[in-house]
Amino acid sequence: MVRRVIVGVSGEKLTDAEKQNLKTYKPLGVVLFKRNISSYDQLKKLVSEIKITLDHDYVHIAIDQEGGEVSRLEDIIKEDGGRTYSAGFFRCAHESIDGKDSLESFNLHKDINTLLKEQNILTAQKMLDLGINVNFSPVADLWRENATIKILNSRTFSSKVDGIVNSCKIVIEAMEGNGILSVVKHIPGHGCTLQDTHEDFAYSISSLDELTESDAKIFQDLKDNAKWAMVSHIIYRALDGDSPASISKKVIDFIRKHIGFSGILVTDAIEMKAVYNIDKDICKVAERAIDAGVDIVLYCEEGAAKNAEFLASIPEASDELLNKISDALPTRSTESSTALTNITWKKIQKDAERISSIK
């Protein structure tokens, strides 16, 4: 028995109530935040405790490790003398060399992509060492100046479809080549709104043509690379003017049929006000998401694993879904193990400083 949900836990070790509920209701996994992390040793112990408590063959230990501002492991990486760089850093780096001599530009773009790859290889290795096997990254949302919410400024790779697709493929390959499942987000695109889904309803007024030719096109081009995708809570007026994507059968149908994504779909956090405020009942939100066709629900609140009523309301995954989930988990390649011998955090920082100096 494994339930179709990933939940948050409250602190740096499991409470008695969390242990009891994880053992009894067996969610698919747990998502980690900074509140759960104080040191490498502590986190490794917590991850081990979660796995032992869940005691099933499909345990997913997830984290948001995008790099830069959204980097739950940043303090641990700093202990190794390193730091990570955001998607916005890579976007600005690519933009800074556009228009240069063709050969010089080609080589510089290649250097930036190599830096992105190497950063994610080292990050994946650290996650693997800790026992984490899922990264809610990369962000595949399109950046629009003055038309995308500012909190995505540092988290998006490009204002061009092909730029995002290329960068996301690099991240996915680096992560999955090192045994970490990579979850692209926020399908079918979060770059078409100025509202914050954490705080209130968010709307996209993009036409169907604009959506299919830009935001959704990114995910369409990534459908053969990404095995999981996180569904946004935006209301896309061109698809369904009444419901956020994560609880909309019409939008999920668009994702499956038009985008052609056949992998696992997970909601964005269901306590976010853009979706929670519709019913103000967390069990009802989860029910509506699953009824809409989402595979896994994500509930990140500190009290999530303590909420027995919520966990009991989540249906069990079918054998077919569990097989699909299992098949999506990557294994570390031999080539990636060899590559690690030539990559260090010191090299990452040196290369980033050189790229930053380019005018």
TIKOLNU-45959 format. One record per residue (C-alpha): x, y negated, z negated; residue in three letters. Coordinates in pm, whole numbers, plus 32768, in hexadecimal, padded with zeros to 4 digits. Each point is the difference from the previous one (the first is absolute). Layout:
! TIKOLNU-45959
XYZALA ...
This chain:
! TIKOLNU-45959
800080008000MET 80907EB1806EVAL 7F2F7EC48009ARG 800A7F03811AARG 809A7EE57F3AVAL 814C7F647F9EILE 7FF77F407EB6VAL 80D17F0F7F37GLY 807E803F7E9FVAL 80287F017EECSER 816B7FFF7F93GLY 815980987FF5GLU 7F82814E7F80LYS 7EB180B0800ELEU 7F087FCA7EE7THR 7F4B812A7F6BASP 7EC17F9A80B8ALA 80BA7FEA814BGLU 809E81557FCDLYS 7EAE80997FB4GLN 7F547F64812DASN 8118804A80F6LEU 800481697F8ALYS 7E8480248006THR 7FA07F45813ETYR 813D802E80CELYS 800F7ECF80E5PRO 80DD80218133LEU 81047F227F5CGLY 806A7EC67F4BVAL 806D7EAA8080VAL 81147F4A7F41LEU 80297E8D7FB7PHE 80FD7F247F4ALYS 7F3C803A7EBFARG 806D816B8017ASN 81737FBB8030ILE 81117F917F11SER 812C80CE806FSER 806C811780E8TYR 800481087EECASP 7EAF7F947F75GLN 7F5A80068156LEU 80938150805BLYS 7F77808B7EB8LYS 7EA77F688041LEU 7FEE8091815FVAL 806081567F7ASER 7EF77FE37EF0GLU 7EF57FA78102ILE 805A812980DCLYS 7FFD80F47EDFILE 7EB27F797F86THR 7F55800A8153LEU 8087815D8040ASP 7F8E80328167HIS 80B08034814CASP 7FA37EB580A3TYR 807B7EF87F09VAL 80357EAA80A0HIS 80CB7F037F39ILE 7FD37EB580B5ALA 80917EA27FE9ILE 7FFE7EB580BFASP 816B7FDB8066GLN 7FF77F14812AGLU 813C7F3F7FA7GLY 802A7E987F91GLY 7EDB7F777F36GLU 7F44814B7FFEVAL 810B80E47F75SER 7F9C80C67ECBARG 815A80A07FEELEU 80C27EBB8023GLU 808C80037E9EASP 807681678028ILE 80A07FAC814FILE 80AB7ED67F5ALYS 809980F37F06GLU 80B08098812EASP 807E7EA78068GLY 7F007FDE8115GLY 7ED27F36806BARG 7EF6802C8109THR 7F8F7F138112TYR 7E987FBB8062SER 7F538031814DALA 7FF57E848015GLY 817C7FF77FEDPHE 801680E6812EPHE 7EF67F3980BBARG 80BC7EBA7FCDCYS 814880A6805FALA 7F74807B814CHIS 7F5D7EAF8046GLU 81437F427FB9SER 80B580A88121ILE 7EEB7FF58104ASP 80797F39812CGLY 8172804A7FD1LYS 80DB80938113ASP 7F65814F8062SER 812680E07F9ELEU 80417F487EBBGLU 7E8D80057FAESER 7FE78175804BPHE 812180507F15ASN 7F797F257EEALEU 7EA280978016HIS 80A681567FEELYS 80C27F997EC7ASP 7EC07F897F57ILE 7F5081488050ASN 812A80C37F7ATHR 7FEE7F3C7EBBLEU 7E8C804C7FE2LEU 80408171803CLYS 811F80197F09GLU 7F437F457EF0GLN 7EE080F4801DASN 80E381308005ILE 80A17F957EB8LEU 7EAD7FA77F6CTHR 7F7081518064ALA 812480B27F60GLN 7FC67F487EB9LYS 7E8E8059800CMET 8053816C8045LEU 80F380087EDAASP 7EEA7F7D7F1ELEU 7F0280FF807CGLY 7F2B7F0480BDILE 7F838085814FASN 7F137EF5808BVAL 80467E978062ASN 7EDE7F14804BPHE 80CE7F59810ESER 80337F788108PRO 7F127EDC802AVAL 7F8E8008816BALA 7F367EBE7FF6ASP 802B7EF38108LEU 80847EAF7F89TRP 7F457ECF807FARG 807E7EA87F9DGLU 7EE37F467F4FASN 7F1381258036ALA 808D810F7F1BTHR 7FE77FF47E87ILE 81437F747F6FLYS 804281287F19ILE 804D80C9813ALEU 81087F078076ASN 812180C37F6CSER 7F6181528043ARG 7FCC80008179THR 8101805D8106PHE 7F957F2E8127SER 7F037F2580AESER 801C80EB812ALYS 7F6281568024VAL 813680A9808CASP 80DC7F637EF2GLY 7F2A80937EE9ILE 7FE4815380A9VAL 8178801A802EASN 804E7F9D7E96SER 7EF780E77F71CYS 8086812580C7LYS 81597FBD7F6FILE 7F7780017E9CVAL 7F2E81398035ILE 812280BE809CGLU 80F17F9B7EEBALA 7F0A80577EECMET 7F7E8147808DGLU 815B8072806FGLY 80587FF07E90ASN 7ED080B77F7EGLY 7F1B7ED97FADILE 7EA07FE7808FLEU 7FCC7EA78098SER 7EA47F627FF5VAL 7FC27EE780FCVAL 7F177EE87F96LYS 7F037F5B801AHIS 7F4280A6811DILE 7F5D7F7780DBPRO 80C97EC47FAEGLY 80157F037EE4HIS 80A47EE480C1GLY 7EB77F6E807ACYS 7F7E7F5F7EC1THR 805E7EE77F13LEU 7F4480967ED8GLN 80A080D17EEEASP 7F5581527FD3THR 808380107E9CHIS 7F287ED77FA2GLU 7EC77FF980DAASP 7F5D80718142PHE 80DE7FD78132ALA 7F847FD58164TYR 809280278159SER 7F527F3A810FILE 80DD80918113SER 7F3D80728130SER 8000816F8057LEU 80EA7FBB8125ASP 80F57F417F23GLU 7FF8810D7EF7LEU 803B811C80F4THR 81127F4A80BDGLU 80C47F8D7ECESER 7FC7807D7E9BASP 7F6D81548056ALA 80F4802D8121LYS 811E80147F05ILE 7F6281287F4EPHE 7FA5809E814BGLN 816F7FF38063ASP 806480977EB0LEU 7EFD81177FF8LYS 80FA810C8065ASP 81037F8C7F02ASN 7F2F7FC17EC8ALA 7F5D81237F4BLYS 7F4A7F257F02TRP 7F667EA6801CALA 7F6E7F1B7EF8MET 7EAE7F658057VAL 7FCC7E8E7FBBSER 7EDB7F647F45HIS 7FC27EF58109ILE 7EA77FCE8097ILE 80368005817ATYR 7ED77F468090ARG 803D8094815AALA 7FDB81607F73LEU 7F227FEA7ECAASP 7F937EB27F76GLY 7F7980937EBDASP 810880E57F6ASER 81787FFC7FBDPRO 80C080EE80DEALA 804C80F57EE7SER 7E8D804C7FC8ILE 7F857FCE8164SER 7FA6812D80D6LYS 800D7F1E8131LYS 81667F927FBDVAL 8078815E7FA6ILE 7F6380788143ASP 80BE7EEC80BBPHE 814580717F59ILE 7FC7816A805BARG 7F767FD68160LYS 808C7EBC808DHIS 814E7FEF7F4FILE 80168179800FGLY 8092802B7EA4PHE 7FCB81687F91SER 80D77FFE7EC6GLY 7FA37FCE7E93ILE 7F467EBF7FAALEU 80257F707EA1VAL 7F4D7ECB7F7FTHR 80B17ECD7F86ASP 7FCE7FDF7E86ALA 7E8A801A7FBEILE 80067F167ED4GLU 80537EDE80EAMET 7EE27F067FFALYS 7FC880068179ALA 7F6381577FD9VAL 7FB880227E8BTYR 7F207ECC7FF8ASN 7F0380A280EAILE 7F7E80F37EF8ASP 80DC7FB17ED2LYS 800181757FBEASP 814D80AD803DILE 7F5E81578027CYS 7F137F768108LYS 81207F5E80BFVAL 80B9814C800DALA 7EC680B7806DGLU 7FC07F078118ARG 81688018807BALA 7FF4817A8012ILE 7EA97FFA80A5ASP 808D7F0F8104ALA 810780FF8061GLY 81337FA17F33VAL 80C8812D7F89ASP 809D7F7D7EBEILE 7F9A7EEE7F0CVAL 81067F267F56LEU 7FAE7F797EA3TYR 81277F437F6DCYS 7F817F617EBFGLU 80BC80437EBCGLU 7ED180B67F79GLY 7FC180D48136ALA 808C81457F79ALA 7F467FC97EB8LYS 7EAF7FE280B2ASN 7F7581607FE4ALA 7EAD7F9D808FGLU 80A67F778139PHE 80E6812A8031LEU 7EE180F57FD1ALA 7F3A7F498110SER 81098038810CILE 7FC3813280DCPRO 810181128025GLU 80CC8014813FALA 7FA3811880EESER 810281068061ASP 800B7F618159GLU 80527EA87F70LEU 810380917F12LEU 80AC80B18120ASN 80057EB880C2LYS 808F7F4A7ED2ILE 8108810B7FCFSER 80637FFD816FASP 80337E867FF3ALA 810C80107EF4LEU 81577FE380A7PRO 814180B67FABTHR 81567F617FF7ARG 80CE8034813BSER 816E806D8008THR 80577ED280D6GLU 7F807F147EF2SER 80D380A97EF6SER 81357FCB80D6THR 7FA67E94804CALA 7FF67FAA7E8ELEU 8178802C7FDDTHR 80377EC880D4ASN 7EF97F1E7F61ILE 80207F3D7EBATHR 7F407EE47F5FTRP 813A7F2E801ALYS 7FFF8033817ALYS 7E8B7FA9800EILE 803A7EB67F4CGLN 81337FA880D0LYS 7F4580428146ASP 7ED17F3A7F88ALA 80D97ED47FA6GLU 80A5800A8158ARG 7EAF800F80AEILE 7F7A7EE47F25SER 81207F21806FSER 7F9D80198170ILE 7F717EBC8082LYS 
